Amino acid sequence: MPRLVDELTMVVVADYGIITTTGEAYSMKYTMKQKVAAATVTAAIMFGSLTVLPAPAAYAAQAAEVTWGVNMRTAPSASGDVIRMLKKGESISIIDETGSWYKISDASGKVGYISSNTKYTDMVSGSSAQTVTAASAGSNAVVKKSVSFRKGPSTSSSRIRYMKAGEQVKVTSKYNSYWYAVTDANGVKGYVSTQSQYLSVGSGTVSSGTTNSGSATAPSAPTQTPSTPASTNASVEKVIAAGMKYLGTPYEFGSNRNTTATFDCSDFVRQAFKDALGITLPADSRQQGEYVKNKGNYTTNINNLKRGDLMFFMSYKGSSASAYSGINKSSQKITHCGIYLGDGKILHTYSNESGGVTTSVVTGKHWEYRFLFGGSAL
């Protein structure tokens, strides 16, 4: 008998134990009740009294390409078992996002989790910005490459969704050098990076500064003097955005302070402040630590840190808290520094094995146990 149902997914009430088929045969043990049910469904299909439809998709997967070797794990955690290493150039499908992890499937259909750090993957869209000819009403920009659409002008702000290549959007203002205030075709307001690789914006159509059309959840453009908290917060976001541009830049101890090809920890921090605010910090981590202390606003309590504070650490002694017990930290030398992102995370660089410039969880890790002090350099 010819196969009546081919490449269709048949969904039947779970009580009967009938599962799906996509042209493959499945071996099952049926009860009499299940056999009767299966026979009834088959007969209904044969005589045209039942229409079998493809099962609806549970999600709309986002195609992506691996741009940096990354471990595929069994769970959304660094403690999850490694399934394998995904290689640069592999095509994957992003199914879902959990915290700082993507749930993905590879070309063979195997499902696992990888870090959502943008250095590891590049979103792929079926359409390109160049093929779009009909502009949406009021739009003045086209998405060139998939980009995060966020609730606020910060990489720590919640992601609304990923915008896809070819989307028509309206850029209502340029919040600062790093963020556009944007409204999508559905009227949703948020923020998108100003990096030229993401948006093609019509010339002369975007004003500087936040307008009333910006997201209600985002702060308005600062108008205060540099000494006010609002202005300081804006400066902090500029520094972090400047640092994020260098994610994945290789690590080199004693890196050349006159180039951005490689960084060590203090060179990276110095470059972020220089790019964002034109502030040139001291060249090494110990001098930077003294610079922060001389500002008079530092803390030895890691829980009192604020976003944008510089963090300073002693040498590595081990991965457990006990390895640092009994140590007089006030006498320890600074051997590492980074920029605190909030939520127990740091932006820094310390090795090529870790991916160069990267973000790391501090809380509950050796970073927390090694912490000496931190504070604002502003």
N, C-alpha and C positions, 0 to 999 in steps of 0.2 A: 504493500500500500504506500502511495506517495506520502511524504510528510506534509501534513495540512497546515501546521503552524511553523513558520521558519523566521528566524531572526526577530521574533516577537517575544515580549516578556509577559507571561500569563500570571495574573495575580488572582489568587483564589483565597477564600476565607480560611484563616489559619487553622480552624477546627479540623479541617480535613487533611491537614499535613501536606498539602500539595505545594511544591516549591517552584521556582522559576526555571525556564529553559530558554536557551539562546542557540538552539541547534546542537547542543551537547546532550548526551544521555546521562541521566542520574539514576543510580541504583538506590531504591527505597524499599522498605518493608511496609506494606499497607495492611490496615485492618479491613475487614469486610466493608465497614461503613465508608472507608476511604476509597476502596475499589469502586463501590457503587457511585460515589460522588465523582470520581475521575471519569468513569464511563459515561455518566450523565453529561458532564461538561464536554467530553469529546464528541458525543452524539450531537449535542447542541451546536457545536462548531461545524460538524459535517453537514447538518441540514439547514444551516444558515439562521438558526434561531438565536444565536449568541454571537455577538461581535466582540472579538478580543482586541483590545487596544494596547499599545505600548504603555508600560508603566510610566507615570510622570517622573521627571527627574527630581531627585531630592535636593539638588543644589545646582548652581551654575558654576562649574569649575573654571578657574582662571589659568590659562596656559602660561607657562614660564620656562625660561632657560637658565640652567645653572651657570653662573659666571665665576664661581670660586668653589673649589672642592669643599664639600660639607658633609658631615655625618648624618645619615638617615637613621633615626632611632625608633624604638618601639613605643615610646611614650614622649609627651611634650615636656621633657626634662633632660638635663645633662646627665642624669643618673640612669636614664633609659638605655637599654641595651642597643648597641650599634648594629643595625641590620647590614649596612655597607656604606662605603664612601661614594657619594654622588660625584661624578667627574664634571669638570668644566665642559660646557657644550651640550650636556644632556637635556632632553626635553622632559618636563614634568607637568602635572596638573595640580594646582593648589585648590584643595577641597574646602578648607576651612582655616580659620586663624584662632589660636588659643593663646592669649597672652603674647609672649614673644616667640611663639612657635607657629609654623604652618603645618597643617595636616595635608600631606601630599600623596599622590600616586605616581610611580615611575612608569616607564614605557612598557614594562611587563605586567603592570596592574598591581604591583605590590604597594601596600599602603604603609606609611610611616610618618615621622615628624622630623622637620628640620628647623633650624633657627630662621626667624623672619628678618634677621639683619639684612639690610638692602644690598650688602656687598655680595651675598651668596646667590641671588636670583635677579633676573630681569624679566618683567612682565611682557608677554607677547600678546598682541591683539591681531585679530583677523583683518582689520582694516587699518589704513594709514591715514595720517592727516592730509596727505597730498591728494587723496581721492575725494575729499569732501568738497562739494561745490555749493550746496545750498546752506547758507548760514541760518542758524536759529534766530528768531526775532530778538533783537537787542544784544546779540552776542558780539564780542569783539576779539575773541581768542579761540584757538583750536589746540586741543591736547595733542602733542606730538609723540609722547611716550607715556606709558602708564605711570601714574603718580598718585601719592597719597593725598586724599582730600580730608583735611582735618578741621576739628571744631575751633581750634585756636591757632595763633601764629607761633607754634612751637612743636618740635618733634615729640614732646612729651604729651601734647594734647591728643585726645582720643581721635582715632581715625574713623571718619564717617564711612568711607569706602575707598576703593581704588577707582580713579578716573581712567578710562581707556582711551587709547589713541584714536583720534578722529572725533571725539566729543566736542561740541560747540559749547562754550561757556562765556559768561560775562565777567570780566575783571572789573570790579567796581572801584578798587583803589590799590595802591601799593603801600602796604602797611609799614614796611621798612625795606631794607636792601635784600632781605631774605624771603619775604612772604607777600603774596598777592591775596587780597580779599576777593573771593570768587563766588558767583552764583551759578549753579548748574541749570540745565534745561527744565528741571522740575521745581525750580525756585528755592532749592536748598542752598544755604549760605555757609561758607567755610573758608579755609585757607589752603593755598597751594604754594609750593616752593617757586621762587623767582628764577631758579637756574634755567638757562636758555634751552636746555635739552628737553624740558617738559612742556612748555607752552609756546605757541607762536602768537604773539600779541600784536594787534594792529597798531601802527605808529601813531602817537599823539592821542591815544584814546584812554590812557590811564593816568589818573591824578595821584600824587603822593599823599600819604596820610590816610588814616581810617575814616570812612564816612559812615553815615547812619545805615547804609546798606550792608555793613559788615555784620558778622555773626554776633548774636546777642550774648553768646557765652564768652566772647573774646574781649579783652580790655581795649579801651579806645587808645588812640595814639597819644603818647605822653607829650604834654605841653609844659611840664614843670621844669625847673632848673635841675642841673645834674645832681644836686644834693638830695633830691626827693626820692622816696622809696619807689614811686612809679617809674621814674627815670632809671633808677638802678635796676629794676626788674627788666626794663627794655634792654639795657646794656647786657645783662646776664643772658637774655635770649639771643642777642647778637653774637656773643662769644660762643655759646653752645652751637648755634647754627653754623658759625664759621668752623668750629671744630668738627662738626658732623660731615662737612665737605670732604674731610680727609680720611673717612672711614676706609680701612683696607690699605692705607699707605704703609709700606714696609717699615719695620723697626730697624734701627741701627744705633748701637751704643756710641755716644760721642758724635752724633750726626752733625753735618755741616749746617750751621745756623743761617747760612746765606741761601739755602735751597729748601724746597719742600719735597724733594724726591724721597727722602727718608726722614724719620724722626726718632729721637729717644724721648723719654717722658717729659722732661723739662722743655725741650725744644718744641714739642707739640703744643704744650700749654702756652708757651711764649708766642708761637705763631698764631694761635687762635685769638689771643688778645690783640695782637698786632693787626691781624686782618680785620677784626670786628670793630675795634675802637681806636686803633693807632697807638695803643699803649705798648711800650717795649719793656717787658719784665726782665729781671736778671736772667742770665743765661743758664744757670744750673738750679737744681731743685733745692739745695740748701740755702742758696741766696734768695730764692723765691719764698722759702719758708720764713726767712728773716724779714723779707719785705712784707709778708702778711702779718707777722707778729708786730712789726713796727706800726701797722695800721691800727693796732690795739683792739681789733674785733675778731678774736679767734677763740676756739673752744677745743678742749681735749675730749669732750663728750660727743661721740659720733651721732647721737640722737638729736643734737642741737644744730646740726649742719643745715644750711639752706641751699637751695638750688643755685648753682653757679659758684659755690665756695670751692676753693682749692683744698685738696686733701693731701696730707703728707704721711709717709709710711717709713717704718724701720725695715731692716733686712728680714728676709724670710727665714724662719726657724723651724717651720713645720706646718701641717695643715690643720692641726687641732688647737683649741684654745689653751690646752695645758702646756703646749710648747712655749707659750709666752707668759705663763704664770711666774710671778716672782721677779720679773724684769722691771727695772726702773726705767720707764720709757722717757723720762725727762732727760736722761743721759744718753739716749740712743741717737745715732746719726740718721738723718734723712737719706733714704736710698731710692725713693720713688715718689711721684706726685701725679695728680690727675684732677679732673673737673667733676665735681659732684652734680649728678643729674636729678637728685631727689629719688624717692621711692627705693632707697637702698642701692642705687646704681651709680657707676662712675664711668666717665669717658676718658680714656687714657691709652697708652701704648707701652708694652713691656717685652714683647718677643714676636718673632715672625711666626712661631708655631701657633700663637693665639690669633694670628691674622693681622698683626700690625695694629694700627689704630682701631680700637674696638670699644664696646661697652661691656661692662662686667657687673655682676651682682656682688655687692660688698657684704651684705648682711649674712652672718653665719658662715662666712668663708675666711680664709687666712687674711684677706684684706682687712676685715674688721679687727682681727686680733693684732695686726701690725700697725693699725692706725695710731698716729702720734698726736696730731692736731689738725685743725682746718679752719679756714676763715675766708673772708672776702678780700680780693685784691683790688676792689674798686673803692 
